[in-house]
Amino acid sequence: MRSLLVICTFIASSFLTCNAFIISYGELIVPNPKAYIVLSLEGFEENIANLRFALEEDFRENGIETDFKVYRPYERWQPENEFDKATSSGFNYVIIIDLKEQSFGTSLSTYQIRSYKAEPKNSKLLGITQERCDIESTQSVLEFSERIVKNTLGQAALLSDSNKAMIKLEGDSSVSELEKLSREIREAKRMQEEEDTRRTLAENKLRVQLQAQKEKSRIAVQSSSVLLKIEDKVIKRQQIAETYTAKINERKRKEAELLAQKEARFAEVEEKRKAIKKESTNAMRMVRQADDQERAILLEERRIAAELKAKEREEQRLKAQERIEKAKQLREELRKAKLAQRDLEKRTREEDATVKRDEPTIPDEVEELTQQENTGLTNIQKPETKKGIQDDKLEKNFPVAQNRRVEPEGPNRENAKTKADEEREARLLAQARRLEEQRKARLKAKKERETLRLAETEKKEEARQAALKLRQQNKADRLAAQERKAEQLRLEKERAEALAEEQREARRLAEAKKLEEQKRALQLEAQRKEALRLTELEKKKEEERLAEERRQAEILDEQKRVAERVALEQRKAEQLRLEKERAEALAEEQREARRMAEAKKLEEQRMIQEEQEARRKEERLLAEQKREQERIQAAELEKQRKEARRLAELEKEKERIKLAESQHEALRLAEERRELEELEKIRQLEERKQAEELERQGKEAMRLAEQKKRDDEKLIAEQNAARLKEERRLAQERQKAEESRLAAERKQAKLLEDQKREALRLAEEKRIEEKRLADELLKQRKEEQRLAERERLEEERRIKKEKEEALEAKRLAQKRLAEEKKEQALLLNKQKREEQRIAAEKIKEEKRIAAQLKEQEKKEARMAEERIKEEKRNKLKKEEELADSKRTLVIIKGSEEEKRLLKDLKEFIEFDLDVAEVDVKTIIYDSSANISPSNILKSMKKKFGKILLIEQIGFTEIGESQMEIKILLTSGEKTWRDLGVDSCDLGSDKSLDQFSKRVTKRVIQ
């Protein structure tokens, strides 16, 4: 056994040494850096793929892995988000290539290149520049890739061999050299693949051998460890079994001791109980005698109280009867008074009607005479009324009977008229006196009726006060009766609570004993479960340890595989580097040949340039049309997207409203159901309480009757043994008491029966009322559901109609869009055919021109060479003049104290002008210096097209420096042109940067 352990230990140490060596070797291997490249450009997918391939090859040559993200100009993206994503993903470099300017109608564009060294806390800007690239030209793409790599890694960066070869061979017309180069490259790749295959086979063979040896070592170590674990498990199980046995024995011993103690305690308690019972027997006899005496006294008190209650009830009954009689008399008197008043009113109304019916119409003249008589005034006439005027008219048109008689003539006629007037006045006065007497009689009758009405009102008020007093007296009697009843119920309730308390105490003792037994059983169960849990815990720990060992072995295997893969990749990279060097040498030779061929192509390119210009115009027009079509399609798609979003939002809003209504309805129904359930519970609880109260009262009465019967029997037996005479007297008293008790019990039973019937009646009324309320609620709920359902159906119909209208509009829009697309396709096809025709004609023309040029080539060779030399001289001269015109001299005048801050301003201005591709030179002068442009230009070796003067003239209120900006064009008038006054904070980099950008913008303009 010991030798086996030694062998296992040696194998395990060897395995651990091997693993440590593999881990240390893996730590020495450093992974390749990675670059995250963001492209924001437009073009065909094929051209973008070519640019990506070129960048990937060049960065791989420098040992950097790449990952790309491509955006179109119309797509929105934030450089900060991409930078954060690259930093969090573990990239070492971040390169952002952003489209800044695109030439109209061509694929030549200007791009801004920003390169960063990504670090977790402080990233570093490696370079920022602007480059031009024709993404459709392979040569321009490769040169663009070269500039990007050098901007990121420096001028010492390596280039891919394939890219170098393509740069050298671009534009070379030697097909044989290209084929030869491609054959050599294919041969080199084939040889490299064969070498890789042989190396891979050898590595696989070594890996298999190492794996077999490792597996043997692992099996040996695992077997030894398994044996050791088995022995440890056996020992641990024996220890656990012994411990468990000891614990069980200890538990049994403790349980036996507890059982013995409990039995002894029970025996002691039983002895004490018996002694107490024996001692309490005599005391009980004395207590029973005292109880009998007390019961007799209590019976006497009850009898007296019952007699007093009977007398009191009789008095109350008599008082109530008297009050009822008085109320009846008052009501009878009120009734009689009402009848008398009604008769009086009826007679009054009849008299008034008779007077009105018999009353004649009083003419205006009678009223006038009556008024004159009452007031004593004379010679005053009442103004004529409308009625009087009408009577006069009637008398004129229709004379009365007296006027119809033949009036006598002369003095007789006047006497007759006078007499007639006197008679008429006498008649009117008599009628007026009679009417005045009738009016006075009516006033007197009205006063009498008012007096009777006031008397009747007083009687009614007295009767009402008497009825109110009677109701108050009845209410006081009811309250007194309720108080007495409540007191009686309280006493009975106290006796019942005392009995219930005794029963609860007995139940509590029984439950305590039962709980003690349950607690002991639970403790035993918990101990058993604890032992099982410890066993399971040990088993689980063992399984976790084995799993950890397996995981460590897998990690070691994975590390070894990673190390082998990294070594293989390094060997491949070394081989590729050698191949690239060979291809680079070959490409260098081809580049020399290409430079020689370029001189020959210059003349042909100049002639073809005009045709290319016309072609560019056509392409520009097509590109403009294409962009316009894309813009229209994008606008249409955006409109459709907005419409779809609006419909989706409308659908969501409707669903939300419907859900809210359903939730509200569900909550309301739940609330109503809960209220009904609470009402039902309250009703059931009241019924249960009433039933329990009745049952308790019945039981209490029966118990009292039985107890009384037993006590009476005992009392009779004891008194029989003493004296027979006293027994007769007591028997008579007992008989009387029994009769009174039976009468009281019958009365109590009758009262209980009445209460029960009243409770049942109230419960039935309550149940009927609840059922009525429930039916009303149900009817109301059904009505609300019907209305909600109708609203929902109307809403669904409306939504369906809107959806159909939206679908119809969408279908029409799609149909219209399809027709427009069809028209655009037809137009594009027509344009394409036209372009093909023009291109065919151009090709024919080019062939004809090429033939003519070939015929004249020998004659014009000398002239062409002279012309080329002359053009070169002119071109160099123009380039020098253009460079001189673009070159700018910047003069900054300021105080000596702020010279350091002016140097910062100089650096910002030079950087911004360099970015704008302006050759700039900056000079700082003191503010007191006198500047002459001619002297400055004479002192300079180079020529400058512009001179920019920035002079500090003062300070603003917030402490910023005021700068006066002037410019002088050397090719024009020799006078300064004022560009205005600007301000900046010389101590703030942000302010200097903004001021520099404004100055640069003015210089370029």
Secondary structure, DSSP 8 states (H G I E B T S, - for coil): -HHHHHHHHHHHHHHHHHHHHHHHHHHH-----EEEEEEE--S-HHHHHHHHHHHHHHHHHTT-EEEEEEE-TTS---HHHHHHHHHHTT-SEEEEEEEEEE-TTSSEEEEEEEEEE--SS--EEEEEEEEEEETT-HHHHHHHHHHHHHHHH-TT----HHHHHHHHHTT---HHHHHHHHHHHHHHHHHHHHHHHHHHHHHHHHHHHHHHHHHHHHHHHHHHHHHHHHHHHHHHHHHHHHHHHHHHHHHHHHHHHHHHHHHHHHHHHHHHHHHHHHHHHHHHHHHHHHHHHHHHHHHHHHHHHHHHHHHHHHHHHHHHHHHHHHHHHHHHHHHHHHHHHHHHHHHHHHHHHHHHHH-----HHHHHHHHHHHHT--S------HHHHHHHHHHHHS--HHHHS----THHHHHHHHHHHHHHHHHHHHHHHHHHHHHHHHHHHHHHHHHHHHHHHHHHHHHHHHHHHHHHHHHHHHHHHHHHHHHHHHHHHHHHHHHHHHHHHHHHHHHHHHHHHHHHHHHHHHHHHHHHHHHHHHHHHHHHHHHHHHHHHHHHHHHHHHHHHHHHHHHHHHHHHHHHHHHHHHHHHHHHHHHHHHHHHHHHHHHHHHHHHHHHHHHHHHHHHHHHHHHHHHHHHHHHHHHHHHHHHHHHHHHHHHHHHHHHHHHHHHHHHHHHHHHHHHHHHHHHHHHHHHHHHHHHHHHHHHHHHHHHHHHHHHHHHH-HHHHHHHHHHHHHHHHHHHHHHHHHHHHHHHHHHHHHHHHHHHHHHHHHHHHHHHHHHHHHHHHHHHHHHHHHHHHHHHHHHHHHHHHHHHHHHHHHHHHHHHHHHHHHHHHHHHHHHHHHHHHHHHHHHHHHTTTTHHHHHHHHHHHHHHHHHHHHHHHHHH-EEEEEEE-STTHHHHHHHHHHHHHHHHHTT--EEEEEEETT----HHHHHHH-SS--SEEEEEEEEEE-TTS-EEEEEEEEETTS-SS-EEEEEEEE-TT-HHHHHHHHHHHHHHHH-
